[in-house]
Amino acid sequence: MKARVATWLVALAAAAIAGCGDYEDWFPSPDSSTATGGFAGGFSTGVGGAGGSGFGEQRVDVSAVPPPPISGGTLLVTADKDRVVAADPDRDRISIINLDTLEVEAVLPLEEGDEPGRVIEGAPGTAHVALRRGGAVVTIDLATRQMHRRPVCPAPRGVAYDAAAGLLHVACAGGELVTLSSDLEAPPVRELRLDRDLRDVVIDGDALLVSRFRSSELLVVSEDGAVAERVKPPVHVQERFGRTFEPAVAWRTIPLPGGGVAMVHQRGLVDPPIDIEDTTQGGYSGFDCSTTVIQPAVTLMRPLPSEANPTPASPARGAGGLPFGLLPVDMAISPDGFRGAIVMAGSRTVIETPLDTLEEPDPLKETETLDDCASFVDQRSITVPGEPIAVGYDEASNLLVQLREPPSVLRFGAVSGAHVATFLLPGESRLDSGHAIFHGTQDAHVQMAISCASCHPEGQDDGRSWSFKPIGVRRTQSLAGGILATAPLHWDGDMTDLDAIMSEVFEQRMGGMRQRPERVEVFASWLDTIKPVPVSEPADPAAVQRGEALFNDAAVGCASCHSGEKLTNDQTVDVGTGKAFQVPSLRGLAARAPYMHDGCAATLHDRFGPCGGGDKHGVTSTLTPAQIDDLVAYLETL
């Protein structure tokens, strides 16, 4: 792939997508699904419209072990279609299902807090699982069920196996790209340091295609380890509506038949600014895919012809796109290579669509009516009775959908779309009202077009700076590390506490249903369990020590505001940026670019440049470039 990485074709998906008793109670009988794809609808936690004053029968569920935020993409169907391997990040275990005997063959426990994520097939008879908070990859012998644990990096995310070379590639949130050999006891073959926030890795010829989570950027890494090219989904313009969107949050990136990748991502509104003084309820969510501020989408990225590869797969043409949905966390391609299935975790749906419809120019620029953006050819939407997080296909092109709650894998007929089988997985319930409110799954009959997780994926931030009328640009803040203890909230400090957030943001701007006080308490408790992304080891420990001394030097003054366990004094202060803003916590800082209230600093080094506020924001003008390097090295370890 050396010569063909210079030019890529990026085809935009053709639309904006913009408590329970016994587990058996979740599932309708298999014949209750409609022939056009799905169920009448899940279960309900309450009654009444969004923002209404009545709480109805809202359940209050508290998990004994708080479940982590949804990451998605935790299901493997082996190449021979004999087995399913399902990673369970809520219960720290891996389940193996035999599709021939229709039995759960094994449940393999992991260490507490491992949070297993991506699962891929390795050499014949083996599977590899990335442990998102376990700092390792587990290799499983599917015949003997033996597991071997190999440390790789603090926050492994994507994995890919090169069968020809016998190498396993692991992409890490800290920017490490680690290559392991087939020798389970051997040290890594290679470790590269790329950009932070790596997500998925795909093998394409002699190159590696590595996605970045929040920026939705694709890095083309050549055989020598250099980043040969950077590709992003295009900016999307709804000409008829006068709205412009930029790509963000690449939840999942998978290989395409014939080369290239499909990237499932979000896109966020750039222009016009969002009017937060508009009293219309649901200003963030809108009322359809032409008015919401976030639109899930799929972009297909294929290499164009070159001398090395004169006839690569060319994009097909179609006439459709993806209907409305929330949190597109996973995607799979059917065995024949013609259809794709996308999990909408917040909407509790799976969208199945011909791949060629994803390579047509966006119909939102061409249609004549608002309703057309939700009407597409040859697609179906299957409503799932539970909380879906991953999807795959069996040999007969039946859909396999993994649920986090209740723990199970459902099978849907290839032709009918009807529910035909359920594989219940053992494990305690992780039903939690706080987790449900955050992801927009708290009420199956009140469909939200945006959730907390839309802008705070995995409890962190989307890396975007949003334009608001009349206050200006504000960068999304991370929720990790105990955000509620840093009140008042928001950059302007205008939200006194979570109750204010629920009233002004959740109900008014997002169009969410008013929650019972007991549910808000559970939500608060769950939010406080969100952890920052694990920090990578520093490249130069000595620089970190020097930087720590500078940080705590009274003459520099960093610690005068960034103090205490959370490294903030919770004050609202003017640091030379023209207005008083909340002092943010510095925990997990390395994973939170861009910086400052408006995102003006692309890197931590940039924060010490013109947009950082000058010496009102720490007396750093007298520091040498080497000292700034040391200070940044320390900040990246917090």
URLINJO-V535508 format. One record per pair of residues at least 24 apart in sequence whose ideal C-beta (glycine too) atoms are under 10 Angstrom apart, sorted by the first residue. I is the first residue (numbers start at 1). J is the second residue. If there is no record, write none. Layout:
BEGIN
i;j
I;J
I;J
END
This chain:
BEGIN
i;j
1;203
1;204
1;205
1;206
1;207
1;208
1;209
1;220
1;222
1;223
1;228
1;259
1;303
1;306
1;308
1;309
1;312
2;205
2;206
2;207
2;222
2;223
2;224
2;228
2;306
2;308
2;309
3;303
3;306
3;307
3;308
3;309
4;204
4;205
4;207
4;220
4;259
4;302
4;303
4;304
4;305
4;306
4;307
4;308
4;309
4;310
4;312
5;204
5;205
5;206
5;207
5;209
5;220
5;221
5;222
5;227
5;228
5;229
5;231
5;303
5;304
5;306
5;308
6;220
6;228
6;229
6;303
6;304
6;306
7;229
7;231
7;303
7;304
7;305
7;306
8;209
8;218
8;220
8;229
8;230
8;231
8;260
8;261
8;301
8;302
8;303
8;304
9;231
9;260
9;300
9;301
9;302
9;303
9;304
9;305
9;312
9;313
9;314
9;315
9;359
10;218
10;231
10;232
10;233
10;234
10;247
10;260
10;263
10;299
10;300
10;301
10;302
10;315
10;359
11;233
11;234
11;260
11;262
11;298
11;299
11;300
11;301
11;302
11;315
11;316
11;317
11;318
11;355
11;356
11;358
11;359
11;360
11;361
12;233
12;234
12;235
12;236
12;247
12;267
12;297
12;298
12;299
12;300
12;321
12;358
12;359
12;360
12;361
12;362
13;233
13;236
13;262
13;263
13;264
13;265
13;267
13;295
13;296
13;297
13;298
13;299
13;300
13;320
13;321
13;322
13;328
13;340
13;342
13;353
13;357
13;358
13;359
13;360
13;362
14;297
14;298
14;318
14;319
14;320
14;321
14;322
14;353
14;356
14;357
14;358
14;359
14;360
14;361
14;362
14;363
14;364
14;365
14;366
14;376
15;236
15;289
15;295
15;296
15;297
15;298
15;320
15;321
15;322
15;323
15;324
15;353
15;357
15;358
15;360
15;362
15;363
15;364
15;367
15;372
15;373
15;374
15;375
15;376
15;379
16;236
16;238
16;243
16;245
16;266
16;267
16;286
16;288
16;289
16;290
16;291
16;292
16;294
16;295
16;296
16;297
16;321
16;322
16;323
16;324
16;325
16;362
16;363
16;364
16;373
16;374
17;264
17;266
17;267
17;289
17;292
17;294
17;295
17;296
17;297
17;298
17;321
17;322
17;323
17;324
17;325
17;326
17;327
17;328
17;342
17;344
17;347
17;349
17;351
17;373
17;374
18;245
18;266
18;267
18;285
18;286
18;288
18;289
18;290
18;291
18;292
18;293
18;294
18;295
18;296
18;297
18;322
18;323
18;324
18;325
18;326
18;364
18;373
18;374
18;449
18;450
19;43
19;45
19;57
19;58
19;59
19;60
19;61
19;429
19;431
19;432
19;433
19;436
20;45
20;59
20;61
20;385
20;386
20;405
20;406
20;429
20;431
22;406
23;386
23;403
23;405
23;406
23;407
23;408
23;422
23;424
23;425
23;427
23;429
24;406
24;422
24;424
25;385
25;406
26;384
26;385
26;386
26;387
26;403
26;405
26;406
26;408
26;422
26;424
27;384
27;385
27;386
27;403
27;406
27;408
27;410
27;419
27;422
27;424
28;385
28;419
29;419
30;410
30;411
30;412
30;413
30;418
30;419
30;420
30;421
30;422
31;416
31;418
31;419
31;420
32;385
32;418
32;419
33;382
33;383
33;385
33;412
33;413
33;416
33;417
33;418
33;419
33;420
34;380
34;382
34;383
34;416
34;417
34;418
35;380
35;413
35;415
35;416
35;417
35;418
36;380
36;381
36;382
36;416
36;417
36;418
37;349
37;350
37;351
37;352
37;379
37;380
37;381
37;382
37;383
37;399
37;412
37;413
37;416
37;417
37;418
38;349
38;350
38;380
38;381
38;382
38;383
38;384
38;385
38;412
38;417
38;418
38;419
39;348
39;349
39;382
39;383
39;384
39;385
39;386
39;412
39;417
39;418
39;419
39;444
40;383
40;385
41;348
41;349
41;383
41;384
41;385
41;444
41;445
41;447
42;348
42;349
42;383
42;384
42;385
42;386
42;387
42;441
42;443
42;444
42;445
43;348
43;385
43;386
43;443
43;444
43;445
44;442
44;443
44;444
44;445
44;446
45;433
45;436
45;437
45;441
45;442
45;443
45;444
45;445
45;446
45;513
45;515
45;519
46;442
46;443
46;444
46;445
46;446
46;513
46;514
46;515
46;516
46;519
47;443
47;445
47;446
47;513
48;443
48;445
48;446
48;513
48;514
49;281
49;445
49;446
49;511
49;513
49;514
50;281
50;282
50;285
50;443
50;446
50;447
50;448
50;506
50;507
50;510
50;511
50;512
50;513
50;514
51;281
51;282
51;446
51;503
51;506
51;507
51;508
51;510
51;511
51;512
51;513
51;514
52;446
52;507
52;513
52;514
53;514
54;513
54;514
55;513
55;514
55;515
55;516
55;517
55;518
55;519
56;443
56;446
56;513
56;514
56;516
57;516
58;433
58;442
58;443
58;513
58;514
58;515
58;516
58;518
58;519
59;431
59;433
59;436
59;442
59;443
59;516
59;518
59;519
60;432
60;433
60;434
60;515
60;516
60;517
60;518
60;519
60;520
60;521
60;522
61;405
61;429
61;430
61;431
61;432
61;433
61;434
61;435
61;436
61;442
61;519
61;522
62;431
62;432
62;433
62;434
62;435
62;518
62;519
62;521
62;522
62;525
62;526
63;90
63;405
63;428
63;429
63;430
63;431
63;432
63;433
63;434
63;435
63;522
63;526
63;529
64;428
64;429
64;430
64;432
65;90
65;91
65;92
65;112
65;113
65;428
65;429
65;430
65;432
65;529
66;90
66;430
66;432
66;434
66;435
66;522
66;525
66;526
66;527
66;528
66;529
66;530
67;91
67;115
67;387
67;404
67;405
67;429
67;430
67;431
67;432
67;434
67;435
67;436
67;526
67;529
68;92
68;113
68;115
68;117
68;132
68;133
68;404
68;430
68;435
68;458
68;459
68;529
68;530
68;531
69;115
69;435
69;438
69;439
69;452
69;453
69;456
69;457
69;458
69;459
69;460
69;479
69;480
69;526
69;529
69;530
69;531
70;251
70;327
70;329
70;330
70;343
70;345
70;346
70;387
70;388
70;389
70;404
70;435
70;438
70;439
70;441
70;453
70;457
70;458
70;459
71;115
71;116
71;117
71;118
71;132
71;157
71;199
71;213
71;251
71;252
71;329
71;330
71;345
71;389
71;390
71;457
71;458
72;117
72;118
72;251
72;252
72;264
72;327
72;328
72;329
72;330
72;331
72;343
72;345
72;388
72;389
72;390
72;391
72;402
72;404
72;457
72;458
73;117
73;118
73;119
73;130
73;157
73;158
73;199
73;200
73;251
73;252
73;253
73;254
73;264
73;329
73;330
73;331
73;332
73;343
73;389
73;390
73;391
73;402
74;115
74;116
74;117
74;118
74;119
74;129
74;130
74;132
74;329
74;330
74;389
74;390
74;402
74;404
75;118
75;119
75;330
75;332
75;343
75;389
75;390
75;391
75;392
75;400
75;401
75;402
75;409
76;118
76;119
76;120
76;121
76;127
76;128
76;129
76;390
76;392
77;119
77;121
77;332
77;335
77;391
77;392
77;393
77;394
77;395
77;400
77;409
78;121
78;124
78;125
78;126
78;127
78;142
78;392
79;121
79;124
79;163
80;121
80;124
80;395
81;335
81;392
81;393
81;394
81;395
81;396
82;142
82;394
82;395
83;121
83;127
83;142
84;119
84;392
84;394
84;400
84;402
84;409
84;411
84;423
85;119
85;120
85;121
85;127
85;128
85;129
85;140
85;142
85;392
86;116
86;119
86;389
86;390
86;392
86;400
86;402
86;403
86;407
86;408
86;409
86;423
86;425
87;114
87;115
87;116
87;117
87;118
87;119
87;127
87;129
87;130
87;131
87;132
87;138
87;389
87;390
87;402
88;115
88;116
88;389
88;402
88;404
88;407
88;425
88;426
88;427
88;430
89;114
89;115
89;116
89;117
89;131
89;132
89;133
89;389
89;404
89;430
90;115
90;116
90;387
90;389
90;404
90;405
90;407
90;427
90;428
90;429
90;430
90;431
90;432
90;435
91;116
91;404
91;407
91;425
91;426
91;427
91;428
91;429
91;430
92;116
92;131
92;133
92;134
92;427
93;407
93;425
93;426
93;427
94;119
94;127
94;129
94;138
94;140
94;145
94;147
95;402
95;407
95;408
95;409
95;423
95;425
95;426
95;427
96;127
96;140
96;142
96;145
97;400
97;408
97;409
97;423
97;425
98;423
99;394
99;395
99;396
99;398
99;400
99;409
99;411
99;421
99;423
102;411
102;421
102;423
103;423
104;408
104;409
104;423
104;424
104;425
104;426
105;142
105;145
106;140
106;142
106;145
107;145
107;407
107;425
107;426
107;427
108;138
108;140
108;145
108;146
108;147
109;147
110;134
110;136
110;138
110;147
110;149
111;136
111;138
111;149
113;531
114;138
114;149
115;155
115;531
117;155
117;156
117;157
117;158
117;159
118;156
118;157
118;158
118;159
118;160
118;170
118;171
118;199
118;200
118;201
118;252
118;390
119;159
119;390
119;392
120;158
120;159
120;160
120;161
120;168
120;169
120;201
121;161
121;163
122;159
122;161
122;162
122;163
122;166
122;168
122;182
123;161
123;163
123;166
123;168
123;182
124;163
126;161
126;168
126;182
126;184
127;159
127;161
128;159
128;160
128;161
128;168
128;170
128;180
129;156
129;159
130;155
130;156
130;157
130;158
130;159
130;170
130;171
130;172
131;155
131;156
132;156
132;157
132;172
132;173
132;458
132;533
132;534
133;531
133;533
133;534
134;534
135;172
135;534
136;170
137;168
137;170
137;178
137;180
139;168
139;180
139;182
139;184
148;184
148;185
149;184
150;178
150;180
150;184
150;185
150;186
150;187
150;188
151;178
151;187
151;188
152;176
152;178
152;179
152;180
152;188
152;191
153;177
153;178
153;188
153;191
153;198
153;534
153;536
153;537
154;533
154;534
154;535
154;536
154;537
155;196
155;197
155;198
155;532
155;533
155;534
155;535
155;536
155;591
156;198
156;534
157;197
157;198
157;199
157;200
157;201
157;210
157;211
157;213
157;533
158;198
158;199
158;200
158;201
158;202
158;208
158;210
158;211
158;213
158;252
158;253
159;200
159;201
160;200
160;201
160;202
160;203
160;204
160;208
160;209
160;210
160;255
161;203
162;203
162;206
162;208
163;203
164;203
164;206
165;189
165;203
165;206
167;203
168;201
169;201
169;202
169;203
169;208
169;210
169;221
170;198
170;201
171;197
171;198
171;199
171;200
171;201
171;202
171;208
171;210
171;211
171;212
171;213
171;219
171;221
172;196
172;197
172;198
172;199
172;201
172;533
172;534
172;536
173;197
173;198
173;199
173;212
173;213
173;458
173;460
173;533
173;534
173;535
173;536
173;590
173;591
174;198
174;533
174;534
174;535
174;536
174;537
174;590
174;591
174;636
175;212
175;536
175;590
175;591
176;536
176;537
177;201
177;208
177;210
177;219
177;221
177;225
177;227
179;208
179;225
190;225
191;225
192;221
192;225
192;226
192;227
193;225
193;536
193;539
194;219
194;221
194;225
194;226
194;227
195;219
195;227
195;230
195;593
196;533
196;536
196;590
196;591
196;592
196;593
196;636
197;250
197;460
197;463
197;533
197;590
197;591
197;592
197;593
199;249
199;250
199;251
199;252
199;253
199;263
200;250
200;251
200;252
200;253
200;254
200;255
200;261
200;263
200;264
201;253
202;253
202;254
202;255
202;256
202;259
202;260
202;261
202;262
202;263
203;255
204;255
204;256
204;259
204;260
204;261
204;301
204;302
204;303
205;259
205;303
205;308
205;309
205;312
206;308
207;303
209;253
209;255
209;259
209;260
209;261
209;263
209;301
209;303
210;253
211;250
211;251
211;252
211;253
211;254
211;261
211;263
211;264
211;265
211;301
212;250
212;253
212;463
213;248
213;249
213;250
213;251
213;252
213;253
213;265
213;457
213;458
213;460
213;462
213;463
213;533
213;591
214;248
214;249
214;250
214;265
214;266
214;457
214;458
214;460
214;461
214;462
214;463
214;464
214;476
214;591
214;592
214;593
215;246
215;247
215;248
215;249
215;250
215;265
215;462
215;463
215;464
215;593
215;594
216;246
216;247
216;248
216;249
216;250
216;251
216;253
216;263
216;264
216;265
216;266
216;267
216;297
216;299
216;462
216;463
217;247
217;250
217;263
218;250
218;253
218;260
218;261
218;263
218;299
218;301
220;301
220;303
229;303
231;260
231;261
231;263
231;299
231;301
231;303
232;263
232;265
232;299
232;301
233;263
233;265
233;266
233;267
233;297
233;298
233;299
233;300
233;301
234;267
234;299
234;362
235;267
235;270
236;267
236;269
236;270
236;295
236;297
236;299
236;362
236;364
236;365
237;270
237;271
237;362
237;364
237;365
238;269
238;289
238;290
238;291
238;295
238;362
238;364
238;365
238;373
239;362
239;364
239;365
239;366
240;290
240;364
240;365
240;366
240;367
240;368
240;370
241;272
241;290
241;291
241;364
241;365
241;370
241;373
242;271
242;272
243;269
243;270
243;271
243;272
243;290
243;291
243;293
243;295
243;364
244;269
244;270
244;271
244;272
245;269
245;270
245;271
245;293
245;294
245;295
245;297
245;364
246;270
246;271
246;464
247;297
247;299
248;294
248;454
248;455
248;457
248;462
248;463
248;464
248;476
249;294
249;296
249;327
249;328
249;329
249;453
249;454
249;455
249;457
249;458
249;461
249;462
249;463
249;464
250;299
250;328
250;457
251;296
251;327
251;328
251;329
251;330
251;331
251;342
251;343
251;345
251;457
251;458
252;298
252;328
252;329
252;330
252;331
252;332
252;342
252;343
252;390
252;391
253;299
253;301
253;331
254;330
254;331
254;332
254;333
254;340
255;333
256;300
256;301
256;302
256;313
256;315
256;333
256;337
256;340
256;355
257;313
257;333
257;334
257;336
257;337
257;338
257;355
258;302
258;303
258;312
258;313
258;314
258;315
258;337
259;301
259;302
259;303
259;309
259;312
259;313
260;300
260;301
260;302
260;303
260;304
260;312
260;313
260;315
261;299
261;300
261;301
261;302
262;298
262;299
262;300
262;301
262;302
262;331
262;332
262;333
262;340
262;342
262;355
262;358
263;297
263;298
263;299
263;300
263;301
263;331
264;296
264;297
264;298
264;299
264;322
264;328
264;329
264;330
264;331
264;340
264;342
264;343
264;344
265;295
265;296
265;297
265;298
265;299
265;328
266;294
266;295
266;296
266;297
266;326
266;327
266;328
266;454
266;455
266;457
266;462
266;464
267;293
267;294
267;295
267;296
267;297
267;299
268;293
268;294
268;295
268;454
268;455
268;462
268;463
268;464
268;465
268;466
268;476
269;293
269;294
269;295
269;464
269;466
269;467
270;464
270;465
270;466
270;467
271;467
272;467
272;469
273;466
273;467
273;468
273;469
273;470
273;471
273;472
273;473
274;466
274;467
274;468
274;469
274;509
275;468
275;469
275;470
276;466
276;468
276;469
276;470
276;471
276;474
276;504
276;505
276;508
276;509
277;468
277;469
277;470
277;471
278;469
278;508
278;509
279;508
280;508
280;509
280;511
281;507
281;508
281;509
281;510
281;511
281;512
282;448
282;449
282;450
282;507
282;508
282;509
282;510
282;511
282;512
283;508
283;509
283;510
283;511
284;448
284;449
284;450
284;454
284;455
284;466
284;505
284;506
284;508
284;509
284;510
284;511
284;512
285;326
285;440
285;447
285;448
285;449
285;450
285;451
285;454
285;509
285;510
285;511
285;512
286;449
286;450
286;511
287;370
287;449
287;511
288;324
288;370
288;371
288;373
288;374
288;449
289;321
289;322
289;323
289;324
289;325
289;364
289;370
289;371
289;372
289;373
289;374
289;449
290;364
290;367
290;369
290;370
290;371
290;372
290;373
290;374
291;370
291;373
291;449
292;324
292;326
292;448
292;449
292;450
292;454
292;511
293;449
293;450
293;454
293;455
293;466
293;509
293;510
294;326
294;327
294;449
294;450
294;451
294;454
294;455
294;462
294;464
295;322
295;324
295;325
295;362
295;364
295;373
295;449
296;322
296;324
296;325
296;326
296;327
296;328
296;329
296;342
296;344
296;346
296;347
296;351
296;454
297;321
297;322
297;325
297;328
297;342
297;358
297;362
298;322
298;328
298;331
298;340
298;342
298;351
298;353
298;355
298;357
298;358
298;359
299;358
299;359
300;340
300;355
300;356
300;358
300;359
302;359
313;337
314;359
315;355
315;356
315;358
315;359
315;360
316;354
316;355
316;356
316;357
316;358
316;359
316;360
317;356
317;357
317;359
317;360
317;361
318;353
318;354
318;355
318;356
318;357
318;358
318;359
318;360
318;376
318;377
318;378
319;354
319;356
319;357
319;360
319;361
319;363
319;376
319;377
319;378
320;353
320;354
320;356
320;357
320;358
320;360
320;363
320;375
320;376
320;377
320;378
320;379
321;351
321;353
321;357
321;358
321;360
321;361
321;362
321;363
321;364
321;373
321;374
321;375
321;376
321;377
321;379
322;351
322;353
322;357
322;358
322;374
322;376
322;379
322;381
323;347
323;349
323;351
323;353
323;373
323;374
323;375
323;376
323;379
323;380
323;381
324;349
324;351
324;373
324;374
324;381
324;447
324;449
325;349
325;350
325;351
325;381
325;447
325;449
326;439
326;440
326;441
326;447
326;448
326;449
326;450
326;451
326;453
326;454
327;388
327;389
327;439
327;440
327;441
327;450
327;451
327;453
327;454
327;457
329;388
329;389
329;390
329;391
329;439
329;453
329;457
329;458
330;388
330;389
330;390
330;391
330;392
330;401
330;402
331;390
331;391
332;390
332;391
332;392
332;393
332;399
332;400
332;401
333;392
333;393
334;392
334;393
334;394
334;397
334;398
334;399
334;414
335;393
335;394
335;395
335;396
335;397
335;414
336;393
336;397
338;397
339;378
339;379
339;393
339;397
339;399
339;414
340;391
340;393
341;380
341;382
341;391
341;392
341;393
341;397
341;399
341;400
341;401
341;412
342;381
342;391
343;384
343;388
343;389
343;390
343;391
343;401
343;402
344;381
344;383
344;384
344;388
344;440
345;384
345;387
345;388
345;389
345;390
345;404
345;439
345;440
345;441
345;451
345;453
346;387
346;388
346;436
346;438
346;439
346;440
346;441
346;442
346;447
346;448
346;449
346;450
346;451
346;452
346;453
346;454
347;381
347;383
347;384
347;388
347;440
347;441
347;444
347;447
347;448
347;449
347;451
348;382
348;383
348;384
348;385
348;386
348;387
348;388
348;403
348;439
348;440
348;441
348;444
348;447
349;380
349;381
349;382
349;383
349;384
349;388
349;401
349;447
350;380
350;381
350;382
350;383
350;384
350;388
350;391
350;399
350;401
350;410
350;412
350;417
351;376
351;379
351;380
351;381
351;382
351;391
352;378
352;379
352;380
352;381
352;382
352;391
352;393
352;397
352;399
352;412
352;414
352;417
353;377
353;378
353;379
353;380
353;381
354;378
354;379
380;412
380;416
380;417
381;417
382;410
382;412
382;417
382;418
382;419
383;444
384;410
384;412
384;419
385;410
385;419
385;422
385;444
386;410
386;422
386;441
387;430
387;431
387;435
387;436
387;439
387;441
388;441
394;421
404;430
404;431
404;435
404;439
404;441
405;429
405;430
405;431
405;432
405;435
405;436
405;441
406;430
406;431
432;522
432;523
432;525
432;526
432;529
433;515
433;516
433;518
433;519
433;520
433;521
433;522
433;523
433;525
433;526
434;519
434;520
434;521
434;522
434;523
434;524
434;525
434;526
434;527
434;528
434;529
435;522
435;523
435;526
435;527
435;529
436;519
436;522
436;523
436;526
437;502
437;506
437;512
437;513
437;515
437;519
437;520
437;522
437;523
437;526
437;527
438;479
438;523
438;526
438;527
438;530
440;510
440;512
442;512
442;513
442;515
442;519
442;523
443;512
443;513
443;515
445;513
446;511
446;512
446;513
447;511
448;506
448;510
448;511
448;512
448;513
449;510
449;511
450;509
450;510
450;511
450;512
451;506
451;510
451;512
452;479
452;501
452;505
452;506
452;510
452;512
452;523
452;527
453;479
454;510
455;479
455;510
456;480
456;483
456;527
456;530
458;530
458;531
458;533
459;483
459;526
459;527
459;529
459;530
459;531
459;532
459;533
460;530
460;531
460;532
460;533
460;588
460;591
460;592
461;588
461;591
461;592
461;593
461;594
463;591
463;592
463;593
463;594
463;599
464;594
464;599
465;594
465;596
465;597
465;598
465;599
465;600
466;598
466;599
467;598
471;579
471;597
472;578
472;579
472;597
472;598
473;596
473;597
473;598
473;599
473;600
474;581
474;597
474;598
474;599
475;584
475;592
475;593
475;594
475;595
475;596
475;597
475;598
475;599
475;600
475;601
476;592
476;594
476;599
477;582
477;584
477;585
477;592
477;597
478;530
478;532
478;533
478;584
478;585
478;587
478;588
478;589
478;591
478;592
479;527
479;528
479;530
479;532
480;527
480;528
480;529
480;530
480;531
480;532
480;533
480;585
480;587
480;588
480;591
480;592
481;528
481;530
481;531
481;532
481;565
481;566
481;567
481;585
481;586
481;587
481;588
481;638
482;527
482;528
482;529
482;530
482;531
482;532
482;565
482;566
482;585
482;587
483;527
483;528
483;530
483;566
483;584
483;585
483;587
484;523
484;524
484;525
484;527
484;528
485;528
485;564
485;565
485;566
485;568
485;570
485;585
486;564
486;566
486;567
486;568
486;569
486;570
486;582
486;583
486;584
486;585
486;587
487;570
487;582
488;570
488;571
488;572
488;582
489;570
489;582
490;581
490;582
490;597
491;572
491;579
491;580
491;581
491;582
491;584
491;596
491;597
491;598
492;572
492;579
492;580
492;581
492;582
492;597
493;570
493;571
493;572
493;573
493;580
493;581
493;582
493;583
494;572
494;582
495;582
497;524
498;523
498;524
498;527
499;524
501;527
531;587
531;588
532;585
532;587
532;588
532;589
532;590
532;591
532;592
532;638
533;588
533;590
533;591
533;592
534;588
534;591
535;587
535;588
535;589
535;590
535;591
535;636
535;637
535;638
536;590
536;591
536;636
536;637
537;637
538;590
538;633
538;634
538;636
538;637
539;633
539;636
540;629
540;630
540;633
541;633
541;637
542;630
542;633
543;626
543;627
543;629
543;630
543;631
543;632
543;633
543;634
543;636
544;630
544;631
544;632
544;633
544;634
544;635
544;636
544;637
545;630
545;633
545;634
546;626
546;627
546;629
546;630
546;631
546;633
546;634
547;627
547;628
547;629
547;630
547;631
547;632
547;633
547;634
547;635
547;636
547;637
548;630
548;631
548;633
548;634
548;635
548;637
548;638
549;627
549;630
549;631
549;634
550;618
550;620
550;623
550;627
550;628
550;630
550;631
550;634
551;586
551;618
551;630
551;631
551;634
551;635
551;638
552;634
553;618
553;619
553;623
553;631
554;619
555;618
555;619
555;622
556;615
556;618
556;619
556;620
556;622
556;623
556;627
556;631
557;615
557;616
557;617
557;618
557;619
557;620
558;586
558;617
558;618
558;619
558;620
558;631
558;634
558;635
559;618
560;618
561;586
561;617
561;618
562;586
562;587
562;589
562;618
562;635
562;638
567;635
567;638
573;613
573;616
573;617
574;613
574;616
574;617
575;612
575;613
575;614
575;615
575;616
575;617
575;618
576;611
576;612
576;613
576;614
576;615
576;616
576;617
576;618
577;611
577;612
577;613
577;614
577;616
577;617
578;613
581;613
585;638
586;635
586;638
587;638
588;638
589;632
589;634
589;635
589;636
589;637
589;638
590;632
590;635
590;636
590;637
590;638
591;636
595;635
603;632
604;628
604;631
604;632
604;633
604;635
604;636
605;629
605;631
605;632
607;631
607;632
607;635
608;632
END
